[in-house]
Amino acid sequence: MKNSAGGNRFASVILGVSVFNLLTTTSPSRAATVSLPAQNRGSGVEWNLVWSNPNQEGHLGVGGSVFGQTGQTSTQLRFDVTPLKGAYSKINSATIRLTQGSTDWSQSFPRFGGTIEAYRLRPADAEWNNDATFGYPDKNVDMPWAGGESGALVPDTDYDPTLLAQTAYADSPEGAPVAGTNYDLVISGALATTFIDPWSSGVTNEGFVLWAAPSPQGDNRLFIVPEGTGGPTLIVDYVAVTGLVAIITQPTNVTVGEGGAASFSVSATGAPPLRYQWLRNGDPIHDSQCRVFRTGVGGQRRGDKQLSCQW
């Protein structure tokens, strides 16, 4: 910026950065945990007498009805686990966390409880994209949905019949917007290793199918928040390989006029979750544990008031 004498003034600040795994820095033998949001989400329906694409209605679901307009439904989820490649010596567990959602029409009638079961889709069903729908709404509508007409509900054809995890859910009374309850499908380390090993190494990731058997009492569909806050996550508990954290792209020098904004970034590899600590003239900068660091240089000189940080 211009000073009163009409010359240009520049501020010089020496920035540095260090990278570490927050959970294993002080205790290398301690297990680390990483939460991965769903990369792709899909829906399935065994049969449906009325056109109703769950993706178009903005929800995911499991359960169904032995009578009425909709048969058994299913949810497909795919999580990107490649950040774990080479980062673990052991998988302790992998948990699929779901959050119960609600729709206006779902509050108009009582729904019964059931048990969510999680399975691994077959490799033949691996080509589905985000918001895919498995099955057909009825026999009169020809839609190129994934998984044929089955709703991804046929063992050996659509999914590996080895049960990964299960959890029960309760009834939803009529008129009650029951929402916000978390349901955890905890997969043992031994079973989780069978898919995290290949998926993290780049082998085709077919994802999971979740479903609940219909209730003879009536409709037992459970609605799941599809994305955003409360969206499905895969929580992996693992033992990290120590000594793998390394900076692969260093921040570069930036020259700006005094008071101007400057942006710095860094890339690193290692066992997630990684944390970054930015330094100014060798001293740690408060609240700067992220990959991209922005600051107004003038603000730095006047007490660190112009800071922003993002992953």
Residue pairs with C-beta under 8 A, 6 or more apart in sequence:
1 8
1 9
1 257
1 258
1 259
1 260
2 8
3 9
8 257
9 257
9 258
10 255
10 256
10 257
10 258
11 256
11 258
11 259
11 297
11 298
11 300
11 301
13 280
13 281
13 297
13 300
13 301
14 280
14 281
14 282
15 251
15 264
15 278
15 279
15 280
15 293
16 278
16 279
16 282
17 247
17 251
17 264
17 266
17 276
17 277
17 278
17 279
17 293
18 276
18 277
18 279
19 245
19 246
19 247
19 266
19 268
19 270
19 274
19 275
19 276
19 277
20 245
20 274
20 275
20 277
21 32
21 240
21 245
21 270
21 271
21 272
21 273
21 274
21 275
22 273
22 274
22 275
23 30
23 31
23 32
23 33
23 240
23 273
24 30
24 32
24 240
24 242
24 271
28 240
28 242
29 239
31 92
31 237
31 238
31 239
31 240
32 88
32 237
32 238
32 239
32 240
32 271
32 272
32 273
33 235
33 236
33 237
33 238
33 273
34 83
34 84
34 235
34 236
34 238
34 272
34 273
35 233
35 234
35 235
35 236
36 79
36 80
36 81
36 83
36 233
36 234
36 235
36 236
37 79
37 227
37 231
37 232
37 233
38 77
38 78
38 79
38 227
38 231
38 232
38 233
38 234
39 78
39 79
39 80
39 130
40 76
40 77
40 78
40 128
40 129
40 130
40 131
40 132
40 207
41 60
41 75
41 76
41 77
41 78
41 130
41 131
41 226
41 227
41 232
42 55
42 75
42 76
42 77
42 128
42 130
42 131
42 132
42 133
42 134
42 146
43 53
43 54
43 55
43 60
43 61
43 73
43 74
43 75
43 76
43 132
43 133
43 134
44 73
44 74
44 75
44 76
44 133
44 134
44 135
44 147
44 150
44 151
44 152
44 153
44 209
44 211
45 52
45 54
45 70
45 71
45 72
45 73
45 74
45 133
45 134
45 135
45 136
45 137
45 151
46 64
46 71
46 72
46 73
46 135
46 150
46 151
46 153
47 70
47 71
47 135
47 136
47 138
47 151
48 69
48 70
48 71
48 135
48 136
48 137
48 138
49 69
49 70
49 138
50 69
50 70
50 137
50 138
51 137
51 138
51 141
52 69
52 70
52 137
53 133
53 137
54 60
54 61
54 73
54 133
55 131
55 132
55 133
57 103
58 226
59 101
59 103
59 223
59 224
59 226
60 75
60 101
60 223
60 224
60 225
60 226
60 232
61 73
61 75
61 221
61 222
61 223
61 224
62 73
62 74
62 75
62 114
62 116
62 210
62 211
62 212
62 221
62 222
62 224
63 72
63 73
63 111
63 114
63 211
63 212
63 213
63 214
63 215
63 219
63 220
63 221
63 222
64 70
64 71
64 72
64 73
64 212
64 214
64 219
64 220
64 221
65 71
65 214
65 215
65 218
65 219
65 220
65 221
66 214
66 215
66 216
66 218
67 218
68 219
70 219
70 221
71 151
71 214
72 151
72 153
72 211
72 213
72 214
73 151
73 211
73 221
74 134
74 151
74 152
74 153
74 209
74 210
74 211
75 209
75 210
75 211
75 224
76 121
76 128
76 132
76 134
76 152
76 207
76 208
76 209
76 210
77 96
77 207
77 208
77 210
77 232
77 234
78 205
78 206
78 207
78 208
79 205
79 207
79 233
79 234
80 205
81 196
81 199
81 200
81 205
81 234
81 236
82 199
82 200
82 202
83 200
83 272
84 196
84 200
84 236
84 238
84 271
84 272
85 200
85 201
85 202
86 200
86 241
86 244
87 238
87 240
87 241
87 244
87 270
87 271
87 272
88 238
88 239
88 240
88 241
88 271
89 238
89 239
89 240
89 241
90 189
90 238
90 239
91 189
91 192
91 193
91 196
91 236
91 237
91 238
92 189
92 237
92 238
92 239
93 186
93 187
93 188
93 189
93 192
93 236
93 237
94 186
94 187
94 189
94 192
94 196
94 234
94 235
94 236
94 237
95 165
95 184
95 185
95 186
95 187
95 234
95 235
95 236
95 237
96 118
96 165
96 184
96 185
96 187
96 208
96 210
96 232
96 233
96 234
97 182
97 183
97 184
97 185
97 232
97 233
97 234
97 235
98 116
98 182
98 183
98 184
98 185
98 210
98 224
98 225
98 232
99 179
99 180
99 181
99 182
99 183
99 224
99 225
99 230
99 231
99 232
100 169
100 178
100 179
100 180
100 181
100 182
100 183
100 222
100 223
100 224
100 225
101 179
101 223
101 224
101 225
101 226
101 230
102 177
102 178
102 179
102 223
103 223
106 172
106 221
106 223
107 174
107 175
107 176
107 177
108 174
108 175
109 174
109 219
110 171
110 172
110 173
110 174
110 218
111 171
111 172
111 218
111 219
111 220
111 221
111 222
112 171
112 215
112 217
112 218
112 219
112 220
113 168
113 169
113 170
113 171
113 215
113 220
114 168
114 169
114 212
114 213
114 214
114 215
114 220
114 222
115 166
115 167
115 168
115 169
115 212
115 213
116 166
116 167
116 168
116 169
116 183
116 185
116 210
116 211
116 212
116 222
117 163
117 165
117 166
117 210
117 211
117 212
117 213
118 163
118 164
118 165
118 166
118 185
118 187
118 208
118 209
118 210
119 155
119 159
119 160
119 161
119 162
119 163
119 164
119 208
119 209
119 210
120 159
120 160
120 162
120 164
120 195
120 206
120 207
120 208
120 209
121 152
121 158
121 159
121 160
121 206
121 207
121 208
121 209
122 156
122 157
122 158
122 159
122 160
122 206
123 204
123 206
125 134
125 146
125 147
125 152
125 158
125 159
125 206
126 204
126 205
126 206
126 207
127 146
128 134
128 146
128 147
128 207
132 145
132 146
133 143
133 145
133 146
134 145
134 146
134 147
134 148
134 150
134 151
134 152
134 158
135 145
135 147
135 148
135 149
135 150
135 151
135 152
135 153
136 142
136 143
136 145
136 149
137 143
146 152
147 158
150 157
150 158
152 158
152 159
152 209
153 209
153 211
155 161
158 209
159 209
162 191
164 185
164 187
164 191
164 208
165 185
165 186
165 187
166 185
167 183
167 184
167 185
167 186
169 181
169 183
169 212
169 222
172 178
172 222
179 225
180 230
185 210
189 237
192 236
196 236
199 205
212 220
212 222
214 220
224 232
225 231
225 232
226 232
238 271
240 271
241 271
244 269
244 270
244 271
245 268
245 269
245 270
245 271
245 274
246 268
246 269
246 270
247 266
247 267
247 268
248 267
248 268
248 269
249 265
249 266
249 267
249 268
250 266
251 264
251 265
251 266
251 293
252 264
254 262
254 263
254 264
256 262
256 297
258 297
258 298
259 296
259 297
259 298
259 299
260 296
260 297
260 298
261 294
261 295
261 296
261 297
261 306
262 294
262 295
262 296
262 297
263 292
263 293
263 294
264 278
264 292
264 293
264 294
265 291
265 292
265 293
266 276
266 291
267 291
268 274
268 276
268 291
275 289
276 288
276 289
276 290
276 291
276 293
277 284
277 285
277 288
277 289
278 284
278 285
278 288
278 289
278 293
279 285
280 300
285 293
285 304
285 307
286 304
287 307
287 309
288 307
288 309
289 309
290 309
290 310
290 311
291 310
291 311
292 309
292 310
292 311
293 307
293 308
293 309
294 307
294 308
294 309
294 310
295 304
295 306
295 307
295 308
296 305
296 306
298 306
299 305
299 306
299 307
300 306
300 307
